[in-house]
């Protein structure tokens, strides 16, 4: 049973790290490719934002942020459960 818990934690951690990486990369690529910080980038942004790669970056940024938020909620829930639900043998 402990092997399956370790495997589960490893899988969840891997997914969490992938979402963090995707969110980070997409955020930087969006700024670089879709809304550059120049006057030309400002003028071109209305034409760039509807492009497929910019839409994909926004999707990853939004959903990646939500997934990271959900993971923090689960980590907090787990931590609180560890503090609240103390086994009688531990007392």
C-alpha positions as CSV (number, residue, x, y, z in Angstrom):
1,X,0.0,0.0,0.0
2,X,2.8,2.4,0.8
3,X,4.3,1.9,-2.7
4,X,1.0,3.0,-4.3
5,X,0.9,6.1,-2.2
6,X,4.5,6.9,-3.2
7,X,3.6,6.3,-6.8
8,X,0.5,8.6,-6.5
9,X,2.5,11.4,-4.8
10,X,5.2,11.1,-7.6
11,X,2.5,11.3,-10.3
12,X,0.7,14.2,-8.8
13,X,4.0,16.1,-8.2
14,X,5.0,15.4,-11.8
15,X,1.7,16.8,-13.1
16,X,2.1,19.9,-10.9
17,X,5.6,20.6,-12.1
18,X,4.6,20.2,-15.7
19,X,1.7,22.7,-15.2
20,X,4.1,25.2,-13.6
21,X,6.6,24.8,-16.4
22,X,3.9,25.2,-19.1
23,X,2.4,28.2,-17.4
24,X,5.9,29.9,-17.0
25,X,6.9,29.2,-20.6
26,X,3.6,30.2,-22.1
27,X,3.5,33.5,-20.1
28,X,6.9,34.5,-21.5
29,X,6.2,33.3,-25.0
30,X,2.9,35.2,-25.0
31,X,4.6,38.5,-24.1
32,X,7.4,37.9,-26.6
33,X,5.3,36.6,-29.6
34,X,1.9,38.1,-29.1
35,X,2.2,41.5,-27.3
36,X,5.8,42.7,-27.5
37,X,6.7,45.6,-25.3
38,X,7.3,48.1,-28.1
39,X,5.2,50.6,-29.9
40,X,5.0,48.3,-32.9
41,X,4.0,45.5,-30.5
42,X,1.3,47.7,-29.1
43,X,0.0,48.6,-32.6
44,X,0.2,44.9,-33.8
45,X,-1.4,43.4,-30.7
46,X,-5.0,43.6,-31.9
47,X,-3.9,41.6,-35.0
48,X,-1.7,39.2,-33.1
49,X,-4.0,38.2,-30.2
50,X,-6.5,36.2,-32.3
51,X,-3.8,34.1,-33.9
52,X,-3.9,30.4,-33.0
53,X,-0.6,30.3,-31.1
54,X,-1.6,33.3,-29.0
55,X,-5.0,31.7,-28.2
56,X,-3.2,28.5,-27.2
57,X,-0.8,30.5,-24.9
58,X,-3.7,32.3,-23.2
59,X,-5.5,28.9,-22.7
60,X,-2.4,27.4,-21.0
61,X,-1.8,30.6,-18.9
62,X,-5.4,30.6,-17.7
63,X,-5.8,26.9,-17.1
64,X,-2.3,26.5,-15.8
65,X,-3.0,29.2,-13.2
66,X,-6.2,27.5,-12.2
67,X,-4.4,24.1,-11.9
68,X,-1.7,25.6,-9.7
69,X,-4.3,27.3,-7.5
70,X,-6.2,24.0,-7.1
71,X,-3.0,22.2,-6.2
72,X,-2.3,24.7,-3.5
73,X,-5.8,24.2,-2.1
74,X,-5.2,20.4,-2.0
75,X,-1.8,20.9,-0.3
76,X,-3.4,23.2,2.2
77,X,-6.2,20.8,2.8
78,X,-3.8,17.9,3.3
79,X,-1.7,20.0,5.7
80,X,-4.7,21.0,7.8
81,X,-5.9,17.4,7.9
82,X,-2.5,16.3,9.2
83,X,-2.8,18.9,12.0
84,X,-6.4,18.2,12.9
85,X,-6.8,14.5,12.6
86,X,-4.3,13.1,15.0
87,X,-4.5,9.4,15.6
88,X,-5.2,8.3,19.2
89,X,-2.0,6.2,19.1
90,X,0.0,9.4,18.5
91,X,-1.3,11.2,21.6
